[in-house]
Amino acid sequence: MKYLLGIDLGTSGTKTVLFDTEGKVIASSTVEYPLYQPKNGWAEQDPDDWWRAACTTISSVIAESGVDAGDIAGVSLSGQMHGLVLTDENGNALRKSILWCDGRTGDECAEITEKVGKDRLIAISANPALTGFTAGKILWVRKHEPETYAKACHILLPKDYVRLRLTGEYFSEMSDASGTNLLDVPNRCWSQEILKALDINPDLMPPLLESCDKAGCITAEAAALTGLKEGTIVAAGAADNMAAAVGTGVAAPGKALTTIGTSGVVFAHSKTVQIDPAGRVHTFCAAVPGEYTVMSCTLAAGLSLKWYRDTFCKAEIEAAAEMGKDPYILMNEEAEQSPIGANRLMFTPYLMGERSPLLDSNARGCFVGLSAIHTRKDCLRAVMEGVMYSQRQNLDVLRNMNVLPDDMVACGGGAKSPFWRQMMSDIYMMPVKTTVNTEGPALGAAILAGVAAGIFTDIPSACEALVKSKEPLQPDEARHSEYEKVFNIYKKVYPGLKDVFADLAALDA
């Protein structure tokens, strides 16, 4: 029996899962690590914390499973996107990694836009300059920490650093590289034009592979630290969202997923590159070689409901604790008692500003239509509807780009709620399903390892064999019509309040 190892390097921790070649989970292990915030709006992690977590979790799953390490055919990684890792000539990290959620690079993003040109940047990198992306972080270090930058010999992304420690080889791959603002996304290569405009030495950038390519083998040193066998094949891996897409079967045109986690994502697969000229959604390289993805990012999806729970649902939290239930179950039951439209109450989920489709960091959450008639159940329903209207706006952007999904998978914590999934199906007017295996990113990484090791022919056929779905929820046309009435009003709220949001932001200046 052969096995595959998927390592999911997240922001809160690293989770390693051992699968058999039919996608069954054999063992899993998670190790958390700290997030450093030296200033408001900054976010950093120590790359060596990631490496130690990888070593610990790999050792744990091998020990727990009792599997002979020689039967592990391949290893691969899924990783948080956009983080900057600078290493010296020996591969040692020169500073903590500046993460995807770090917001310090506003000035650098303006500089990138000016030097490359807004339209040209989107045409080449498929995305505008955003503080989350990697290029601005490189410019920030060069400007504020010139001595560190001068020592840099390699620029890597988070999972690429861990893979370096496993194999001794410097590589990146297309899906993660397309979140740097430095990749020529249509041509799947580093953009010499952008690198020249930003005065970044191309020699700092690692060679590029496709996600399922072999990126090296486990070294003797890594074998001693992890328990893996020296010489085990390691695949290039993929960015977390792209690995999750593979792990949920979204690896062919017409397939899409909606994630309701802390943030929210609508993610669709495309055979060809599709770019939104306005930059409202992101275009990235898919984990499938030569193919692409289009995805949105709503910054406060599940976070909106968590905020409401923590602020206004003390009674539900206490009652749930006494009953041994998740408080979200009680909150769902309350929300379901309110009608579609929450008795003419709407909520905008802009608690952290908004990326897709607004690109406005000044946008803020609000209840619209609040009156003395409204109760907590109306507010709960309005929050949940507001998140889904935001996701629907992004789905409409994808549809206007001729990325037309007809198969939707629901993922993330919000997908556990049948009520929220049915709302999604009705608002989208599409069937919505979930997968049997919930280890999306780790399973996606394992599938990539299986292709690199020759266990599977290609990614789509592996997904067909390994990813199993539950019976989908079907949309109801009558409910869809009711939601459409509210959605058409919802779309007017942000344009009507845009200047108000800007004026509120100016009060802090």
LOTIGU-289262 format. One record per residue (C-alpha): residue in one letter; x, y, z. Coordinates in steps of 0.5 Angstrom, whole numbers, always signed. Last residue first. Layout:
<atoms>
<aa = a, x = X, y = Y, z = Z>;
...
</atoms>
This chain:
<atoms>
<aa = a, x = -13, y = +123, z = +20>;
<aa = d, x = -18, y = +119, z = +24>;
<aa = l, x = -24, y = +124, z = +22>;
<aa = a, x = -22, y = +122, z = +15>;
<aa = a, x = -24, y = +115, z = +15>;
<aa = l, x = -31, y = +118, z = +17>;
<aa = d, x = -31, y = +122, z = +11>;
<aa = a, x = -29, y = +117, z = +6>;
<aa = f, x = -35, y = +112, z = +9>;
<aa = v, x = -40, y = +118, z = +8>;
<aa = d, x = -37, y = +119, z = +1>;
<aa = k, x = -38, y = +111, z = -1>;
<aa = l, x = -45, y = +111, z = +3>;
<aa = g, x = -50, y = +111, z = -3>;
<aa = p, x = -45, y = +107, z = -8>;
<aa = y, x = -45, y = +102, z = -2>;
<aa = v, x = -52, y = +101, z = -1>;
<aa = k, x = -55, y = +101, z = -8>;
<aa = k, x = -53, y = +94, z = -9>;
<aa = y, x = -57, y = +92, z = -3>;
<aa = i, x = -63, y = +94, z = -6>;
<aa = n, x = -62, y = +89, z = -12>;
<aa = f, x = -61, y = +84, z = -7>;
<aa = v, x = -67, y = +85, z = -3>;
<aa = k, x = -71, y = +84, z = -9>;
<aa = e, x = -67, y = +78, z = -12>;
<aa = y, x = -68, y = +75, z = -5>;
<aa = e, x = -75, y = +74, z = -6>;
<aa = s, x = -74, y = +72, z = -13>;
<aa = h, x = -69, y = +66, z = -11>;
<aa = r, x = -74, y = +64, z = -5>;
<aa = a, x = -80, y = +63, z = -11>;
<aa = e, x = -74, y = +59, z = -15>;
<aa = d, x = -72, y = +54, z = -10>;
<aa = p, x = -65, y = +52, z = -11>;
<aa = q, x = -63, y = +45, z = -10>;
<aa = l, x = -58, y = +43, z = -4>;
<aa = p, x = -53, y = +38, z = -7>;
<aa = e, x = -52, y = +30, z = -5>;
<aa = k, x = -45, y = +29, z = -2>;
<aa = s, x = -39, y = +30, z = -6>;
<aa = k, x = -33, y = +25, z = -7>;
<aa = v, x = -26, y = +27, z = -8>;
<aa = l, x = -21, y = +22, z = -10>;
<aa = a, x = -23, y = +19, z = -17>;
<aa = e, x = -25, y = +25, z = -20>;
<aa = c, x = -20, y = +29, z = -17>;
<aa = a, x = -15, y = +24, z = -19>;
<aa = s, x = -17, y = +25, z = -26>;
<aa = p, x = -17, y = +32, z = -26>;
<aa = i, x = -10, y = +33, z = -23>;
<aa = d, x = -6, y = +28, z = -28>;
<aa = t, x = -4, y = +21, z = -29>;
<aa = f, x = -4, y = +19, z = -21>;
<aa = i, x = +1, y = +15, z = -17>;
<aa = g, x = +7, y = +18, z = -22>;
<aa = a, x = +10, y = +21, z = -16>;
<aa = a, x = +9, y = +28, z = -18>;
<aa = v, x = +2, y = +26, z = -19>;
<aa = g, x = +1, y = +23, z = -12>;
<aa = a, x = +4, y = +29, z = -9>;
<aa = l, x = -1, y = +34, z = -13>;
<aa = i, x = -6, y = +30, z = -10>;
<aa = a, x = -3, y = +30, z = -3>;
<aa = a, x = -3, y = +38, z = -3>;
<aa = g, x = -10, y = +38, z = -5>;
<aa = l, x = -12, y = +33, z = +0>;
<aa = a, x = -8, y = +38, z = +5>;
<aa = p, x = -12, y = +44, z = +2>;
<aa = g, x = -19, y = +41, z = +3>;
<aa = e, x = -19, y = +36, z = +9>;
<aa = t, x = -26, y = +36, z = +9>;
<aa = n, x = -27, y = +29, z = +6>;
<aa = v, x = -35, y = +28, z = +4>;
<aa = t, x = -35, y = +34, z = +0>;
<aa = t, x = -41, y = +40, z = +0>;
<aa = k, x = -46, y = +41, z = -5>;
<aa = v, x = -49, y = +47, z = -8>;
<aa = p, x = -54, y = +47, z = -13>;
<aa = m, x = -55, y = +54, z = -17>;
<aa = m, x = -60, y = +60, z = -16>;
<aa = y, x = -54, y = +64, z = -13>;
<aa = i, x = -59, y = +67, z = -8>;
<aa = d, x = -63, y = +60, z = -7>;
<aa = s, x = -56, y = +56, z = -7>;
<aa = m, x = -53, y = +61, z = -2>;
<aa = m, x = -59, y = +61, z = +3>;
<aa = q, x = -59, y = +53, z = +3>;
<aa = r, x = -52, y = +53, z = +5>;
<aa = w, x = -53, y = +58, z = +10>;
<aa = f, x = -59, y = +54, z = +13>;
<aa = p, x = -55, y = +47, z = +12>;
<aa = s, x = -50, y = +51, z = +17>;
<aa = k, x = -43, y = +47, z = +16>;
<aa = a, x = -41, y = +51, z = +10>;
<aa = g, x = -40, y = +57, z = +15>;
<aa = g, x = -34, y = +54, z = +17>;
<aa = g, x = -31, y = +53, z = +11>;
<aa = c, x = -33, y = +50, z = +4>;
<aa = a, x = -39, y = +50, z = -1>;
<aa = v, x = -38, y = +47, z = -7>;
<aa = m, x = -42, y = +50, z = -13>;
<aa = d, x = -43, y = +47, z = -20>;
<aa = d, x = -45, y = +51, z = -26>;
<aa = p, x = -39, y = +56, z = -26>;
<aa = l, x = -39, y = +61, z = -32>;
<aa = v, x = -33, y = +65, z = -32>;
<aa = n, x = -35, y = +69, z = -38>;
<aa = m, x = -32, y = +75, z = -35>;
<aa = n, x = -39, y = +78, z = -33>;
<aa = r, x = -40, y = +71, z = -30>;
<aa = l, x = -34, y = +72, z = -25>;
<aa = v, x = -37, y = +79, z = -24>;
<aa = d, x = -44, y = +76, z = -22>;
<aa = l, x = -40, y = +71, z = -17>;
<aa = n, x = -37, y = +77, z = -14>;
<aa = q, x = -44, y = +81, z = -13>;
<aa = r, x = -47, y = +74, z = -10>;
<aa = q, x = -41, y = +73, z = -5>;
<aa = s, x = -43, y = +80, z = -2>;
<aa = y, x = -51, y = +78, z = -2>;
<aa = m, x = -49, y = +72, z = +1>;
<aa = v, x = -45, y = +76, z = +7>;
<aa = g, x = -51, y = +81, z = +7>;
<aa = e, x = -56, y = +75, z = +8>;
<aa = m, x = -52, y = +72, z = +14>;
<aa = v, x = -52, y = +79, z = +17>;
<aa = a, x = -59, y = +80, z = +16>;
<aa = r, x = -61, y = +74, z = +19>;
<aa = l, x = -58, y = +75, z = +25>;
<aa = c, x = -61, y = +82, z = +25>;
<aa = d, x = -68, y = +79, z = +24>;
<aa = k, x = -67, y = +74, z = +30>;
<aa = r, x = -64, y = +79, z = +34>;
<aa = t, x = -71, y = +83, z = +34>;
<aa = h, x = -73, y = +89, z = +29>;
<aa = i, x = -80, y = +93, z = +30>;
<aa = a, x = -76, y = +99, z = +33>;
<aa = s, x = -73, y = +100, z = +26>;
<aa = l, x = -66, y = +98, z = +22>;
<aa = g, x = -67, y = +100, z = +15>;
<aa = v, x = -59, y = +99, z = +14>;
<aa = f, x = -55, y = +96, z = +19>;
<aa = c, x = -48, y = +98, z = +17>;
<aa = g, x = -41, y = +95, z = +16>;
<aa = r, x = -35, y = +100, z = +14>;
<aa = a, x = -32, y = +102, z = +7>;
<aa = n, x = -26, y = +106, z = +8>;
<aa = s, x = -21, y = +100, z = +5>;
<aa = d, x = -25, y = +100, z = -2>;
<aa = l, x = -23, y = +95, z = -7>;
<aa = l, x = -31, y = +94, z = -8>;
<aa = p, x = -31, y = +88, z = -11>;
<aa = s, x = -28, y = +85, z = -8>;
<aa = r, x = -23, y = +88, z = -3>;
<aa = e, x = -27, y = +91, z = +3>;
<aa = g, x = -26, y = +95, z = +9>;
<aa = m, x = -25, y = +90, z = +15>;
<aa = l, x = -32, y = +91, z = +18>;
<aa = y, x = -35, y = +91, z = +11>;
<aa = p, x = -41, y = +86, z = +11>;
<aa = t, x = -46, y = +91, z = +9>;
<aa = f, x = -53, y = +89, z = +13>;
<aa = m, x = -60, y = +89, z = +11>;
<aa = l, x = -67, y = +90, z = +14>;
<aa = r, x = -73, y = +90, z = +11>;
<aa = n, x = -77, y = +84, z = +15>;
<aa = a, x = -70, y = +80, z = +15>;
<aa = g, x = -70, y = +80, z = +7>;
<aa = i, x = -73, y = +73, z = +7>;
<aa = p, x = -77, y = +72, z = +14>;
<aa = s, x = -74, y = +71, z = +21>;
<aa = q, x = -75, y = +65, z = +24>;
<aa = e, x = -69, y = +62, z = +21>;
<aa = a, x = -64, y = +67, z = +24>;
<aa = e, x = -66, y = +64, z = +31>;
<aa = e, x = -65, y = +57, z = +29>;
<aa = n, x = -58, y = +59, z = +26>;
<aa = m, x = -56, y = +63, z = +32>;
<aa = l, x = -58, y = +56, z = +36>;
<aa = i, x = -53, y = +52, z = +32>;
<aa = y, x = -48, y = +58, z = +32>;
<aa = p, x = -48, y = +57, z = +39>;
<aa = d, x = -45, y = +50, z = +38>;
<aa = k, x = -48, y = +45, z = +43>;
<aa = g, x = -47, y = +42, z = +50>;
<aa = m, x = -53, y = +44, z = +52>;
<aa = e, x = -51, y = +49, z = +58>;
<aa = a, x = -45, y = +51, z = +53>;
<aa = a, x = -51, y = +53, z = +48>;
<aa = a, x = -55, y = +57, z = +53>;
<aa = e, x = -49, y = +61, z = +55>;
<aa = i, x = -47, y = +63, z = +48>;
<aa = e, x = -54, y = +64, z = +46>;
<aa = a, x = -55, y = +69, z = +52>;
<aa = k, x = -48, y = +72, z = +50>;
<aa = c, x = -51, y = +73, z = +43>;
<aa = f, x = -50, y = +81, z = +42>;
<aa = t, x = -42, y = +82, z = +41>;
<aa = d, x = -39, y = +76, z = +41>;
<aa = r, x = -44, y = +73, z = +36>;
<aa = y, x = -45, y = +79, z = +32>;
<aa = w, x = -37, y = +79, z = +31>;
<aa = k, x = -37, y = +72, z = +29>;
<aa = l, x = -43, y = +73, z = +24>;
<aa = s, x = -39, y = +78, z = +21>;
<aa = l, x = -32, y = +74, z = +21>;
<aa = g, x = -36, y = +69, z = +17>;
<aa = a, x = -35, y = +74, z = +11>;
<aa = a, x = -31, y = +79, z = +13>;
<aa = l, x = -25, y = +80, z = +8>;
<aa = t, x = -29, y = +78, z = +2>;
<aa = c, x = -24, y = +76, z = -3>;
<aa = s, x = -26, y = +74, z = -10>;
<aa = m, x = -23, y = +69, z = -15>;
<aa = v, x = -21, y = +67, z = -22>;
<aa = t, x = -17, y = +61, z = -23>;
<aa = y, x = -13, y = +59, z = -29>;
<aa = e, x = -10, y = +53, z = -33>;
<aa = g, x = -3, y = +51, z = -36>;
<aa = p, x = -2, y = +46, z = -31>;
<aa = v, x = -7, y = +45, z = -26>;
<aa = a, x = -5, y = +48, z = -20>;
<aa = a, x = -9, y = +54, z = -22>;
<aa = c, x = -5, y = +61, z = -24>;
<aa = f, x = -9, y = +67, z = -21>;
<aa = t, x = -14, y = +72, z = -23>;
<aa = h, x = -16, y = +76, z = -17>;
<aa = v, x = -23, y = +80, z = -17>;
<aa = r, x = -25, y = +87, z = -17>;
<aa = g, x = -18, y = +89, z = -21>;
<aa = a, x = -22, y = +94, z = -26>;
<aa = p, x = -19, y = +90, z = -32>;
<aa = d, x = -22, y = +84, z = -30>;
<aa = i, x = -17, y = +78, z = -33>;
<aa = q, x = -19, y = +72, z = -36>;
<aa = v, x = -13, y = +67, z = -37>;
<aa = t, x = -16, y = +60, z = -41>;
<aa = k, x = -18, y = +54, z = -38>;
<aa = s, x = -22, y = +57, z = -32>;
<aa = h, x = -23, y = +55, z = -25>;
<aa = a, x = -28, y = +59, z = -21>;
<aa = f, x = -27, y = +61, z = -13>;
<aa = v, x = -32, y = +65, z = -9>;
<aa = v, x = -28, y = +67, z = -3>;
<aa = g, x = -30, y = +69, z = +4>;
<aa = s, x = -26, y = +71, z = +10>;
<aa = t, x = -26, y = +68, z = +17>;
<aa = g, x = -29, y = +62, z = +13>;
<aa = i, x = -35, y = +62, z = +8>;
<aa = t, x = -31, y = +59, z = +2>;
<aa = t, x = -35, y = +59, z = -4>;
<aa = l, x = -33, y = +54, z = -10>;
<aa = a, x = -33, y = +53, z = -17>;
<aa = k, x = -33, y = +48, z = -23>;
<aa = g, x = -35, y = +50, z = -30>;
<aa = p, x = -28, y = +49, z = -33>;
<aa = a, x = -24, y = +44, z = -29>;
<aa = a, x = -20, y = +43, z = -23>;
<aa = v, x = -25, y = +44, z = -17>;
<aa = g, x = -25, y = +37, z = -14>;
<aa = t, x = -25, y = +40, z = -7>;
<aa = g, x = -18, y = +38, z = -5>;
<aa = v, x = -16, y = +41, z = -12>;
<aa = a, x = -20, y = +47, z = -10>;
<aa = a, x = -16, y = +47, z = -3>;
<aa = a, x = -10, y = +47, z = -7>;
<aa = m, x = -11, y = +53, z = -11>;
<aa = n, x = -14, y = +57, z = -4>;
<aa = d, x = -8, y = +55, z = +0>;
<aa = a, x = -2, y = +56, z = -6>;
<aa = a, x = +0, y = +50, z = -9>;
<aa = g, x = +5, y = +44, z = -8>;
<aa = a, x = +12, y = +44, z = -12>;
<aa = a, x = +12, y = +36, z = -11>;
<aa = v, x = +17, y = +32, z = -6>;
<aa = i, x = +19, y = +25, z = -8>;
<aa = t, x = +22, y = +21, z = -2>;
<aa = g, x = +30, y = +21, z = -3>;
<aa = e, x = +31, y = +20, z = +4>;
<aa = k, x = +25, y = +17, z = +8>;
<aa = l, x = +21, y = +21, z = +12>;
<aa = g, x = +22, y = +21, z = +20>;
<aa = t, x = +22, y = +28, z = +20>;
<aa = l, x = +29, y = +31, z = +23>;
<aa = a, x = +33, y = +25, z = +20>;
<aa = a, x = +29, y = +25, z = +14>;
<aa = a, x = +30, y = +33, z = +13>;
<aa = e, x = +38, y = +32, z = +14>;
<aa = a, x = +38, y = +26, z = +9>;
<aa = t, x = +35, y = +30, z = +4>;
<aa = i, x = +28, y = +29, z = +2>;
<aa = c, x = +27, y = +30, z = -6>;
<aa = g, x = +26, y = +35, z = -11>;
<aa = a, x = +21, y = +40, z = -14>;
<aa = k, x = +17, y = +34, z = -18>;
<aa = d, x = +12, y = +38, z = -22>;
<aa = c, x = +5, y = +38, z = -19>;
<aa = s, x = +4, y = +45, z = -18>;
<aa = e, x = +8, y = +48, z = -24>;
<aa = l, x = +15, y = +50, z = -24>;
<aa = l, x = +18, y = +57, z = -23>;
<aa = p, x = +26, y = +58, z = -22>;
<aa = p, x = +27, y = +63, z = -16>;
<aa = m, x = +27, y = +70, z = -16>;
<aa = l, x = +33, y = +74, z = -13>;
<aa = d, x = +37, y = +73, z = -20>;
<aa = p, x = +31, y = +78, z = -23>;
<aa = n, x = +34, y = +84, z = -19>;
<aa = i, x = +29, y = +88, z = -17>;
<aa = d, x = +29, y = +95, z = -20>;
<aa = l, x = +21, y = +96, z = -19>;
<aa = a, x = +21, y = +98, z = -27>;
<aa = k, x = +26, y = +92, z = -29>;
<aa = l, x = +22, y = +87, z = -24>;
<aa = i, x = +16, y = +89, z = -28>;
<aa = e, x = +18, y = +89, z = -35>;
<aa = q, x = +22, y = +82, z = -33>;
<aa = s, x = +15, y = +79, z = -31>;
<aa = w, x = +17, y = +72, z = -28>;
<aa = c, x = +14, y = +67, z = -32>;
<aa = r, x = +7, y = +64, z = -33>;
<aa = n, x = +5, y = +67, z = -40>;
<aa = p, x = -2, y = +70, z = -38>;
<aa = v, x = +1, y = +71, z = -31>;
<aa = d, x = +7, y = +75, z = -32>;
<aa = l, x = +9, y = +74, z = -25>;
<aa = l, x = +11, y = +80, z = -20>;
<aa = n, x = +5, y = +82, z = -17>;
<aa = t, x = +6, y = +77, z = -12>;
<aa = g, x = +0, y = +73, z = -12>;
<aa = s, x = +1, y = +69, z = -19>;
<aa = a, x = +8, y = +66, z = -16>;
<aa = d, x = +3, y = +62, z = -11>;
<aa = s, x = +0, y = +59, z = -17>;
<aa = m, x = +5, y = +58, z = -21>;
<aa = e, x = +11, y = +55, z = -17>;
<aa = s, x = +17, y = +57, z = -13>;
<aa = f, x = +23, y = +54, z = -13>;
<aa = y, x = +30, y = +53, z = -9>;
<aa = e, x = +32, y = +46, z = -8>;
<aa = g, x = +35, y = +44, z = -1>;
<aa = t, x = +29, y = +38, z = -1>;
<aa = l, x = +26, y = +39, z = +6>;
<aa = r, x = +28, y = +46, z = +8>;
<aa = l, x = +27, y = +49, z = +1>;
<aa = r, x = +20, y = +46, z = +2>;
<aa = v, x = +19, y = +50, z = +8>;
<aa = y, x = +21, y = +56, z = +5>;
<aa = d, x = +17, y = +55, z = -2>;
<aa = k, x = +11, y = +54, z = +3>;
<aa = p, x = +12, y = +61, z = +6>;
<aa = l, x = +14, y = +65, z = -1>;
<aa = l, x = +21, y = +66, z = -3>;
<aa = i, x = +26, y = +71, z = -5>;
<aa = h, x = +33, y = +69, z = -5>;
<aa = c, x = +40, y = +72, z = -4>;
<aa = a, x = +38, y = +77, z = +1>;
<aa = k, x = +44, y = +81, z = +4>;
<aa = a, x = +43, y = +88, z = +1>;
<aa = y, x = +36, y = +87, z = +3>;
<aa = t, x = +37, y = +86, z = +11>;
<aa = e, x = +42, y = +92, z = +11>;
<aa = p, x = +37, y = +96, z = +7>;
<aa = e, x = +31, y = +95, z = +12>;
<aa = h, x = +26, y = +101, z = +11>;
<aa = k, x = +27, y = +102, z = +4>;
<aa = r, x = +29, y = +95, z = +1>;
<aa = v, x = +24, y = +92, z = +6>;
<aa = w, x = +18, y = +96, z = +4>;
<aa = l, x = +20, y = +95, z = -3>;
<aa = i, x = +20, y = +87, z = -2>;
<aa = k, x = +13, y = +88, z = +2>;
<aa = g, x = +10, y = +92, z = -4>;
<aa = a, x = +12, y = +86, z = -9>;
<aa = t, x = +9, y = +81, z = -4>;
<aa = f, x = +1, y = +82, z = -4>;
<aa = g, x = -3, y = +84, z = +2>;
<aa = t, x = -2, y = +91, z = +1>;
<aa = l, x = -5, y = +91, z = -6>;
<aa = a, x = -2, y = +93, z = -13>;
<aa = p, x = -8, y = +91, z = -18>;
<aa = n, x = -8, y = +84, z = -21>;
<aa = a, x = -7, y = +80, z = -27>;
<aa = s, x = +0, y = +81, z = -27>;
<aa = i, x = +1, y = +83, z = -34>;
<aa = a, x = -5, y = +87, z = -36>;
<aa = i, x = -7, y = +89, z = -29>;
<aa = l, x = +0, y = +92, z = -28>;
<aa = r, x = -1, y = +95, z = -35>;
<aa = d, x = -7, y = +98, z = -33>;
<aa = k, x = -5, y = +101, z = -27>;
<aa = g, x = +2, y = +104, z = -29>;
<aa = v, x = +9, y = +100, z = -28>;
<aa = k, x = +12, y = +106, z = -24>;
<aa = e, x = +6, y = +109, z = -21>;
<aa = t, x = +2, y = +103, z = -19>;
<aa = i, x = +9, y = +100, z = -16>;
<aa = e, x = +10, y = +107, z = -12>;
<aa = a, x = +2, y = +107, z = -10>;
<aa = c, x = +3, y = +100, z = -7>;
<aa = e, x = +10, y = +102, z = -4>;
<aa = d, x = +6, y = +107, z = +0>;
<aa = g, x = +0, y = +103, z = +2>;
<aa = t, x = +5, y = +97, z = +4>;
<aa = r, x = +4, y = +97, z = +12>;
<aa = g, x = -2, y = +93, z = +11>;
<aa = d, x = +0, y = +86, z = +14>;
<aa = c, x = -5, y = +80, z = +12>;
<aa = w, x = -1, y = +77, z = +7>;
<aa = l, x = +5, y = +76, z = +12>;
<aa = i, x = +11, y = +79, z = +13>;
<aa = s, x = +16, y = +74, z = +14>;
<aa = k, x = +21, y = +75, z = +20>;
<aa = r, x = +28, y = +77, z = +18>;
<aa = l, x = +34, y = +74, z = +14>;
<aa = a, x = +31, y = +67, z = +13>;
<aa = n, x = +37, y = +62, z = +12>;
<aa = g, x = +38, y = +59, z = +5>;
<aa = n, x = +45, y = +59, z = +5>;
<aa = e, x = +46, y = +65, z = +1>;
<aa = d, x = +42, y = +69, z = +5>;
<aa = t, x = +34, y = +68, z = +5>;
<aa = l, x = +28, y = +73, z = +5>;
<aa = v, x = +21, y = +70, z = +6>;
<aa = l, x = +15, y = +75, z = +4>;
<aa = g, x = +8, y = +72, z = +5>;
<aa = h, x = +4, y = +73, z = -1>;
<aa = m, x = +0, y = +66, z = +0>;
<aa = q, x = -1, y = +61, z = +6>;
<aa = g, x = +1, y = +55, z = +4>;
<aa = s, x = -1, y = +48, z = +1>;
<aa = l, x = +5, y = +43, z = +1>;
<aa = s, x = +7, y = +36, z = -2>;
<aa = v, x = +10, y = +29, z = -1>;
<aa = g, x = +10, y = +23, z = -5>;
<aa = a, x = +10, y = +16, z = -5>;
<aa = i, x = +10, y = +14, z = +3>;
<aa = d, x = +11, y = +7, z = +3>;
<aa = g, x = +19, y = +8, z = +5>;
<aa = a, x = +16, y = +12, z = +11>;
<aa = d, x = +13, y = +5, z = +14>;
<aa = v, x = +6, y = +7, z = +17>;
<aa = g, x = +5, y = +6, z = +24>;
<aa = s, x = +0, y = +11, z = +23>;
<aa = e, x = +1, y = +15, z = +30>;
<aa = a, x = +9, y = +15, z = +29>;
<aa = i, x = +8, y = +17, z = +21>;
<aa = v, x = +3, y = +23, z = +23>;
<aa = s, x = +7, y = +25, z = +29>;
<aa = s, x = +14, y = +26, z = +25>;
<aa = i, x = +10, y = +30, z = +20>;
<aa = t, x = +7, y = +34, z = +25>;
<aa = t, x = +14, y = +36, z = +29>;
<aa = c, x = +18, y = +37, z = +22>;
<aa = a, x = +13, y = +41, z = +19>;
<aa = a, x = +12, y = +45, z = +26>;
<aa = r, x = +19, y = +46, z = +26>;
<aa = w, x = +19, y = +49, z = +19>;
<aa = w, x = +14, y = +54, z = +20>;
<aa = d, x = +17, y = +56, z = +27>;
<aa = d, x = +23, y = +57, z = +23>;
<aa = p, x = +19, y = +62, z = +18>;
<aa = d, x = +18, y = +67, z = +24>;
<aa = q, x = +11, y = +70, z = +23>;
<aa = e, x = +9, y = +77, z = +21>;
<aa = a, x = +3, y = +82, z = +22>;
<aa = w, x = +3, y = +89, z = +22>;
<aa = g, x = -4, y = +93, z = +22>;
<aa = n, x = -2, y = +96, z = +29>;
<aa = k, x = +6, y = +95, z = +30>;
<aa = p, x = +10, y = +89, z = +32>;
<aa = q, x = +4, y = +84, z = +31>;
<aa = y, x = +8, y = +78, z = +31>;
<aa = l, x = +3, y = +71, z = +30>;
<aa = p, x = +5, y = +65, z = +34>;
<aa = y, x = +5, y = +58, z = +32>;
<aa = e, x = +0, y = +52, z = +32>;
<aa = v, x = +2, y = +45, z = +31>;
<aa = t, x = -3, y = +40, z = +28>;
<aa = s, x = -3, y = +33, z = +26>;
<aa = s, x = -7, y = +28, z = +22>;
<aa = a, x = -7, y = +20, z = +21>;
<aa = i, x = -10, y = +15, z = +16>;
<aa = v, x = -15, y = +20, z = +12>;
<aa = k, x = -18, y = +16, z = +6>;
<aa = g, x = -16, y = +19, z = -1>;
<aa = e, x = -16, y = +13, z = -5>;
<aa = t, x = -8, y = +13, z = -5>;
<aa = d, x = -8, y = +13, z = +3>;
<aa = f, x = -7, y = +20, z = +6>;
<aa = l, x = -3, y = +22, z = +11>;
<aa = v, x = -5, y = +29, z = +14>;
<aa = t, x = +0, y = +35, z = +16>;
<aa = k, x = -3, y = +41, z = +19>;
<aa = t, x = +1, y = +48, z = +20>;
<aa = g, x = -2, y = +53, z = +25>;
<aa = s, x = -5, y = +60, z = +25>;
<aa = t, x = -3, y = +63, z = +19>;
<aa = g, x = -3, y = +56, z = +15>;
<aa = l, x = +2, y = +51, z = +12>;
<aa = d, x = -2, y = +45, z = +10>;
<aa = i, x = +2, y = +39, z = +9>;
<aa = g, x = +0, y = +33, z = +5>;
<aa = l, x = +3, y = +26, z = +5>;
<aa = l, x = +1, y = +21, z = +0>;
<aa = y, x = +1, y = +13, z = +2>;
<aa = k, x = +3, y = +7, z = -2>;
<aa = m, x = +0, y = +0, z = +0>;
</atoms>
